[in-house]
Amino acid sequence: MKSVLVTGCAGFIGSNFVPYFLEKYPDYHIVNLDLLTYAGNLDNLKEVENHPRYTFVHGNIGNRELVEYLFDTFDIQGVIHFAAESHVDNSIKNPAIFIETNVNGTFALLDTAYKHWMEAPFAYKKNYEACRFHHISTDEVYGTLGETGLFTEETPYAPNSPYSASKASSDMVVRSYHHTYGLNTVITNCSNNYGPKQHDEKLIPTIIRNAIGGNPIPIYGDGKNIRDWLYVLDHCKGIDLAYHSGRAGETYNIGGRNERTNIQIAETICAILDELHPIANNSEIKSYNELITYVEDRAGHDRRYAIDATKIENELGWKADENFESGILKTIQWYVNKYRGDDR
C-alpha cells in the first residue's frame, strides 16, 4: 500500500478526484490535508468518509511541522497538490492570503517532500525513486489572449490578478525544485472546470442558483469574456495520466476545447432550465433568460483564455469524454437537485 498526500480534497476538483482515484487504484491510501476554509466542505466527500484507504487531516499546508509529521507517519510517497485560494475577486480584495497559501504553502510541501525522499540533490533515497510531486495549476498564469490563438506549454507567463500571480509563483517554485534538486515534479495547467460540487461563488453555480431563486443573474461587463470549459471528471482523468505517466519536470495543459463567452454560458443554462425546471405559469417572467443582468466589470478581467491540449493528448493519450453539451446538462441536473434540497 502506497500513501499519497492529496491536498485540498474538500474543494471542488479534489472532491471529484478522490472517489475516482480510490476506485481506480486499490493499492493507494489517500491522505487528504485540508484546512476547510469557506471553499472546502466535507459533505463533498461523504461517499468516501469511511473508506478504509482514505484519511482526512484538518490542517494548513503551510504548517511545516504538520506536513513533516504526515510524511513521517504515513510514509508519503507521492503528492497531488490541489489546495489553493482560487477566487479572483477574493484575491483582489485580500491578496495576502493568496501569497501565503499558494506560494508559501506550496513551498512547505515541496521542501518537505525533497527532504523526505532525497538524500541530496539528484539523489533519491532507496525505495523512494518513484516518488512524484504533482502540482495542479491554472491557465490564468498565461494572462489573456486576443481573438485567436491558444495557450501552449511554451506560452510566456503573464499573470494579471493577484490570484494568477500567486499560482504563477508557485509553478516557478515547483519548477525550481526539479531543476535545482532533481525532484520528480509535474505541473498541469487547466482551463475553467465545471461540474458537481463546485463552490456557489463560481460562474455556473451562480447562474443556476440565481435562476432557480428568481434572482438577477449577474454577468460581468458585456458578457463577452471567453473561457475554455473542462468537465471536472475529464480533468481528474488528465491529472491521473500526468501523475502516473507524465515526464518528470514537464508541464501539461489540460483543456476542454469548449470556448464559450460568459453570456453564452448564461443563455445556454437558462434555456436548459426552461425545459428542466420550468417557471411557474403565474410568474412575471416567461424565461430565466429575462433574469440576466449586466454588472460592473471585474478589475483586471482577462478577456479570453483557451488551451491547446495537444501535448497531453499526443504524449499521454488523454481525451475529454464530455463535450460541453453533455457536461453542462449533467452539471445543471446536479445543481437543480442541490438547490431544491433533494439528495445529491
C-alpha positions in Angstrom: 0.0 0.0 0.0 1.4 3.4 -1.0 0.3 6.6 0.8 -0.3 9.7 -1.4 -0.8 13.1 0.2 -3.6 14.8 -1.8 -4.2 18.4 -0.6 -7.4 20.4 -0.7 -9.7 17.4 -1.4 -12.7 19.1 0.3 -12.7 21.6 -2.5 -14.3 21.3 -6.0 -11.8 19.4 -8.1 -10.2 17.4 -5.3 -13.6 16.1 -4.1 -14.3 14.8 -7.5 -10.8 13.3 -7.8 -10.7 11.3 -4.6 -13.6 8.9 -5.3 -12.4 8.4 -8.8 -8.8 7.7 -7.7 -9.7 5.4 -4.8 -11.9 3.3 -7.0 -9.3 3.0 -9.8 -6.3 2.3 -7.7 -6.8 -0.3 -4.9 -3.1 -0.1 -3.8 -3.3 3.6 -2.8 -4.1 5.1 0.5 -5.1 8.8 0.2 -4.2 11.2 3.0 -6.3 14.4 2.5 -4.9 17.5 4.1 -7.4 20.3 4.0 -7.8 23.5 6.1 -11.6 23.6 5.4 -11.8 27.2 4.5 -15.1 28.6 3.2 -14.4 26.8 -0.1 -13.9 23.4 1.5 -16.8 21.2 2.6 -16.5 17.6 3.9 -20.1 17.0 2.6 -18.4 16.8 -0.8 -16.6 13.7 0.4 -19.5 11.9 2.1 -19.1 8.9 -0.2 -15.6 8.2 1.0 -15.5 9.4 4.6 -15.5 5.8 6.0 -13.3 4.3 3.2 -10.5 2.2 4.6 -7.9 3.7 2.3 -8.9 7.3 3.0 -7.7 9.5 5.9 -8.8 13.1 6.4 -6.5 15.5 8.3 -7.7 19.0 9.2 -4.8 21.4 8.8 -2.8 24.0 6.8 -0.4 23.1 4.0 1.8 25.9 5.3 2.1 24.3 8.7 5.6 22.8 8.2 5.5 20.8 11.4 2.2 19.2 10.5 3.3 18.4 6.9 6.5 16.8 8.2 4.5 14.7 10.7 2.3 13.4 7.9 5.2 12.5 5.7 6.8 10.6 8.6 3.6 9.0 10.0 2.2 7.8 6.7 5.5 7.5 4.8 4.1 9.7 2.0 5.4 8.6 -1.4 3.5 10.9 -3.7 1.9 14.4 -3.6 -1.0 15.6 -5.7 -1.4 19.3 -4.7 -4.9 20.8 -5.3 -5.0 23.1 -2.2 -5.2 26.8 -3.2 -7.0 30.0 -2.8 -8.7 30.3 -6.2 -11.3 33.0 -6.4 -10.1 36.0 -8.4 -12.5 38.5 -6.8 -11.2 37.5 -3.3 -7.6 37.9 -4.4 -8.4 41.5 -5.4 -9.8 42.2 -2.0 -7.3 40.3 0.1 -4.2 39.3 -1.9 -2.0 38.4 1.2 -3.8 35.1 1.9 -3.2 34.1 -1.7 0.5 34.6 -1.4 0.6 32.8 1.9 -1.3 29.8 0.8 -0.5 29.4 -2.8 3.2 30.3 -2.7 4.4 29.6 0.9 2.2 26.6 1.3 3.4 25.0 -1.9 7.0 25.7 -0.8 6.4 23.9 2.5 5.1 20.9 0.7 7.9 20.8 -1.8 10.7 21.2 0.6 9.3 18.6 2.9 8.9 16.1 0.0 12.5 16.8 -1.1 13.9 16.2 2.4 11.8 13.1 2.9 12.5 11.5 -0.4 16.1 12.6 -1.3 19.5 12.3 0.3 21.0 15.1 -1.7 20.2 16.9 -5.0 19.5 14.4 -7.7 19.9 11.5 -5.3 16.8 9.7 -4.2 16.8 7.6 -1.1 16.4 3.8 -1.6 12.8 2.8 -2.3 11.8 6.4 -2.9 12.9 6.6 -6.6 9.4 6.6 -7.9 8.0 9.4 -5.7 6.5 12.3 -7.5 5.1 15.8 -6.7 2.2 16.8 -8.9 1.2 20.5 -8.8 -2.3 21.5 -10.1 -2.2 24.9 -11.7 -4.4 27.1 -14.0 -4.4 28.6 -17.4 -4.7 32.0 -15.8 -0.9 32.1 -15.3 -0.6 32.8 -19.1 -2.6 36.1 -18.9 -5.0 36.9 -21.6 -5.4 36.0 -25.3 -6.6 38.0 -28.3 -9.4 36.8 -30.5 -7.2 34.0 -31.9 -4.5 31.7 -30.6 -4.2 29.2 -27.8 -2.2 28.8 -24.7 0.5 26.1 -25.1 3.1 24.9 -22.6 5.6 27.3 -24.2 3.4 30.4 -23.7 5.2 33.0 -21.5 3.7 33.7 -18.1 1.8 37.0 -17.8 -0.5 36.8 -14.8 -2.9 39.7 -14.4 -4.5 39.2 -11.0 -3.1 38.5 -7.5 -4.6 35.0 -7.8 -2.9 34.2 -11.1 0.3 35.8 -9.9 0.3 33.6 -6.8 -0.3 30.5 -9.0 2.4 31.5 -11.4 4.8 32.0 -8.5 4.0 28.5 -7.1 4.6 27.0 -10.6 8.0 28.6 -10.6 8.9 27.2 -7.2 7.9 23.7 -8.3 10.0 24.1 -11.5 13.0 25.2 -9.4 12.9 22.1 -7.2 13.1 19.9 -10.3 15.9 21.8 -12.0 17.9 22.6 -8.8 17.4 19.4 -6.8 16.2 16.9 -9.3 12.8 16.4 -7.6 10.4 14.4 -9.7 7.7 17.0 -10.4 5.0 17.5 -12.9 2.7 20.5 -13.4 -0.7 20.6 -15.0 -2.4 23.8 -16.1 -6.1 23.5 -16.7 -8.8 25.6 -18.2 -12.1 26.5 -16.4 -13.6 23.5 -14.7 -17.3 22.9 -14.2 -19.4 20.1 -12.8 -20.8 18.8 -9.5 -19.5 20.1 -6.1 -18.2 23.5 -7.3 -18.5 26.3 -4.8 -21.5 28.6 -5.1 -19.4 31.6 -5.8 -18.3 30.4 -9.3 -20.0 31.4 -12.5 -22.0 28.3 -13.4 -23.4 27.6 -9.9 -24.1 31.3 -9.5 -26.2 31.3 -12.7 -28.1 28.2 -11.8 -28.7 29.3 -8.1 -30.0 32.7 -9.0 -32.1 31.5 -11.8 -33.9 28.9 -9.7 -34.3 31.5 -6.9 -35.8 34.0 -9.3 -33.0 36.5 -8.7 -31.0 38.6 -11.1 -28.2 36.6 -12.8 -25.1 38.8 -12.7 -22.8 38.9 -15.7 -19.6 41.0 -15.7 -19.2 43.8 -18.2 -20.5 43.0 -21.7 -20.6 39.2 -21.1 -18.2 38.6 -23.9 -15.2 37.3 -21.9 -14.3 33.9 -23.3 -13.3 30.8 -21.3 -12.4 27.2 -22.3 -14.6 24.9 -20.3 -13.4 21.5 -19.0 -15.7 19.0 -17.3 -14.2 18.2 -13.9 -14.1 14.4 -14.2 -12.2 14.8 -17.5 -9.7 17.0 -15.7 -9.3 14.3 -13.0 -8.5 11.7 -15.7 -5.9 14.0 -17.1 -4.3 14.5 -13.7 -4.2 10.7 -13.2 -2.4 10.3 -16.5 0.1 13.1 -15.9 0.8 11.8 -12.4 1.5 8.3 -13.5 2.8 8.7 -17.0 4.0 12.3 -17.5 7.7 13.1 -18.0 9.5 14.4 -14.9 9.9 18.2 -15.0 7.3 18.7 -17.7 4.1 20.8 -17.8 0.9 19.5 -19.4 -2.0 21.8 -20.4 -5.5 20.2 -19.9 -8.3 22.0 -21.8 -11.8 21.0 -23.0 -11.7 22.7 -26.4 -15.1 24.3 -25.4 -14.8 28.0 -25.8 -17.8 30.0 -24.7 -18.5 33.6 -23.8 -20.0 34.2 -20.3 -23.2 35.3 -21.9 -23.4 32.2 -24.0 -23.0 30.1 -20.8 -25.8 32.0 -19.1 -28.1 31.7 -22.1 -27.4 28.0 -22.5 -28.1 27.3 -18.8 -31.3 29.4 -18.9 -32.6 27.5 -22.0 -31.9 24.1 -20.4 -33.6 25.3 -17.1 -36.6 26.4 -19.1 -37.1 22.8 -20.1 -35.8 21.1 -17.0 -37.3 23.3 -14.3 -40.0 25.4 -15.9 -41.0 28.8 -14.5 -44.4 28.8 -12.8 -47.3 29.9 -15.0 -48.2 32.8 -12.8 -44.6 34.3 -12.8 -43.9 37.8 -14.2 -41.2 36.3 -16.4 -41.6 33.6 -19.1 -37.9 32.6 -19.4 -34.9 32.5 -17.0 -33.1 34.4 -19.7 -35.0 37.6 -18.6 -33.1 37.4 -15.3 -29.7 38.1 -16.9 -28.3 41.4 -15.6 -25.0 43.0 -16.6 -22.9 44.3 -13.7 -19.7 46.4 -13.4 -16.8 44.5 -14.8 -14.2 42.9 -12.6 -10.9 44.8 -12.2 -8.2 43.3 -14.5 -10.7 40.9 -16.1 -8.8 38.8 -18.7 -10.7 38.8 -22.0 -10.1 35.3 -23.3 -8.5 32.0 -22.2 -8.1 28.9 -24.4 -5.9 25.9 -24.0 -4.1 23.8 -26.6 -4.2 20.3 -25.1 -2.2 18.7 -27.9 0.8 17.7 -25.8 -1.2 15.6 -23.2 -3.4 14.2 -26.0 -0.4 13.1 -28.1 2.0 12.1 -25.3 -0.3 10.5 -22.8 -3.4 9.7 -24.8 -5.8 11.9 -22.9 -9.1 12.8 -24.4 -12.1 14.6 -22.9 -15.1 12.2 -22.6 -17.6 15.0 -22.2 -18.4 17.8 -24.7 -19.9 21.0 -23.3 -23.5 19.9 -24.2 -23.3 16.7 -22.3 -21.3 18.1 -19.4 -23.4 21.1 -18.8 -26.6 19.0 -18.7 -25.1 16.7 -16.0 -24.0 19.8 -14.1 -27.3 21.6 -14.2 -29.2 18.4 -13.1 -26.8 18.1 -10.1 -27.3 21.7 -9.0 -31.1 21.7 -9.5 -31.2 18.8 -7.0 -28.9 20.6 -4.7 -30.7 23.9 -4.7 -34.1 22.3 -4.5 -32.9 20.4 -1.4 -33.1 16.9 -3.0 -30.5 14.2 -2.4 -27.4 14.8 -4.4 
